Amino acid sequence: MKSGQWLLKSIVLSSCMGLLAACSTVPKDEEQSGSIVGAETETATEAVSEASETAEPTTVYKAQPLRQTSPQRRSASISRRSVAQPQRHASVVARQRTQAPAAQVRQVVPVQRPAAVQPRRAAQSPNQVQSGGNPINITYGGRGTGNYYATSLTGDFAGDPRLIYFIEAMAKRYGFERNYLYGVFSQVRNRDEVARLWAGNNGGSTTPGGWYNYRSKFVTPENIQRGAQFWRQYAPHLQRAQQQYGVDPAYIVGIMGVETRWGRILGKHRIIDALTTSALVNERRSKFFFNELENFMLMTRSERMDPLEPKGSYAGAMGYGQFMPTSFHSYAVDFDGDGIKDLWNPVDAIGSIANYFARHGWQSGQAVAIPASVSSGNFENMPDGFKVPYDPNTLARNGIMPQNGRWANTGQIHLLALTTVPGGPKEPWIGYKNFYVITRYNHSNYYAMAVHQLGQGVQAAIGGQKYASR
């Protein structure tokens, strides 16, 4: 009888001890879970600059896997944390409302250096996935490609408030991960040679002298031969660009020849170094270069490029056609259909240049420029260049006519006066609407004429129309 009572007491005592032990584990687990999120939030908050201290830290989603708890426990845990950190309470509540279901939260890995993202060359848009048969826009976490991660800005521009503000703005506005951007820009270099170039000419022409110097640099037999070789190699793509955009292949080839000698001189500066240095040292055009840097980072994300890899000019121009990043977003096309808009790919560059011209009003089949005949001395005193429009009657009254005797019906006419020899008289030309379109690529009469004459020279070399120039 006594042994039975002792047995009953032992069972009851064991059950109570087990119940107490089970109850004590829940607050401990909740406290641990709360401390993990709190520490993670603190780390992220420290990385936020004063310029954007209201931006919510993104790394809170990278906490260690959370055990699913009841709504009452989550509410109690949030309330306890809000007492210690009242300023963060609103952001925590917002995150609790929008965070993924518990099954997805378990899949989130602890904070660590992110692995490199491999380039995607999908046939569909890189920013679209299928949902119920319908495409929806998504982002890829703001990483682009490259194994970059840092908690603060180090390197050549460590602590620079302007660059920190830029990083925070990119994170807040476009959803880039801060730690990714800090990792990228910690490896960006301050290029003294870029700063010296801006200090020397502030972005002006590097070709001194008149038109004769400009022409001797670009319109040469060697360049014409190389241009003809490029034309023959990419003839099907040039023809397709003409059919699609209405742009004469001679001027696509001419642009590439003047800009990069058909890919032989693409530039030696890392684009991100050039743009960042320019934005920080060229005070007069700082806003312009920060805008270009913004568009460059968006390009590397949308086209899955490592932002530290692309190289170009000291001003940040890219690829065969030397597009600036803002021009990339406005005019670049995927002309070879591989899902990537790549200006370092000659086929994509052909289509992008043609699209640029077409979007700026290129008139298919119309003349670009033609030598003029002059029968009076008024020519020497008349304003010239792409900024000054004329009508045929005004030029005719002043003794200026096209050498072929026919005015092209382009609706826009310019008088051009080009010095062909040092100290010699100026050579008269008439530029039409398409000449003006070329100056939208580079605001220079000399540049547009170089593109025109080089393109015509290449066309003549492959058996096209007669090269009309002296």
C-alpha positions, 0 to 999 in steps of 0.5 A: 500500500505504501509502495503504491502511494510512493509510486503515485507521488513520484509520478505526480512530482515528475509531471510537475517538474516536466511542466515547469521545465517546458514552460521555462523554455518559451521565454528563453527562446523568445528572448533569444529571438528578440536579441538576434533581430535587435542586434541585426537592426542595430548593425544596420542602423549604424551603417545608415548615414546621417543624410538618410537616417530615416531609411529603414535598414534592409539587413533586418530580413537577414536575421537567422531563421526565426521560429514561428510563434503565435500572434500573441507572443510576437506582439509581446516580443515587439512590445518588449523591444519597443520599450527599449528602442521606441524609435524603431517600433514603427519600422519593426511593426511595418516589417512584421506586416510585410515580411514573408510567411514563416515557411519562407523566413526559415529559408533566409540565411544568416548575414554573410558575404553574399555569393556572386550572382551569375549573369542571366541571359534569359530570353524573357525580360530580366526583370520579369517572371511569370505569375499565373501566366502573366509577367510581373516585374521584379528586382534581383535584390539590387546586387547585379553581379560581383561578390561585394559586401561591406558594412561601411565605406572604405577605400579611396573615398572612405567617409566622403559624405557625398558618396555616402549620401549617394549610396543611401539614396540608391538604396532607398530609391531603387532598392539596392542593398546597402552592404552591396553598394558599400562593398562596390564603392569601397573598391572604387579608386580615385583616378588622379589622371581623370582629375588632371584631365578635367582640370586641364580642359574641363571636358573640352576638345582634345583636338586643337586647331581648325577643321584641317586638324580634326579631319587629319586625325579621323578621315585617313586612308587607314581609317577608311580601310578599317571601316570598310573591313568592319562594314563587310564583317557586319553588313547583314546587321548594318542592313537590318539596322537600315531597314528597321531604323531608316539610318544609312549604314555609312553614318553608323560606321562613321560614328564608330570610327570616330569614337573608337576606331571600330572597337580598337580604342574603347577606353582604359578607365573603369567606368565606375572609377571615372564617373565617381572621380568626376562627380567628386572633383568636377564641381561644375558638373558634379550633379551631371556625373552623379546622375550618370553614376546613378544610371550606370549602376542601374545598367549593371543591375538590369544587364547583370554586369559586374560594376567594377568590370566595364571600361571606357573613356575618362568621362565615363563613355561606354562601348563601340559608340561611347554612350554615356549611361543616361544615353544607354537607358534612353537609346540602347537596344538588344539588337542581337536578341540575346536578352542583354543590351551590351554596348561592347557588343558590336551588333548591339552597338549598331542597333543602338546608334541607329536607334539614337539617330532615328529617335533624334529625327533622322530622315531616311534617304535624305542628304546630310551635307554637300559642298556649296558654291559661292558667288559673292563675298557675303559668305565670309561675314555670315554666321555659320554652324549647326546652331544657325538655321537658314532657308534656301531663299536667304542663302541664294540671295547671298550667292550661296547654292549647293554645288549640284544645284538642288536643295534637299527638301529636309526642312532644316538648312545650316551654313558651314564654313570649314578651314581646310588649310592653316591660314587659308580661306574657309570652305563653304558647305551646306548642312541639312537636317541629318547633319544636325542630327549627328550634332546631337551625338556630339555638339560640334560641327567638326565632329559631325563633318568627320562622321560624314566624310569618314562614312562616305569614304568607307562607303566608297571603299566598298563600292558604294556611292562616290565620295563627295568631298575634297 
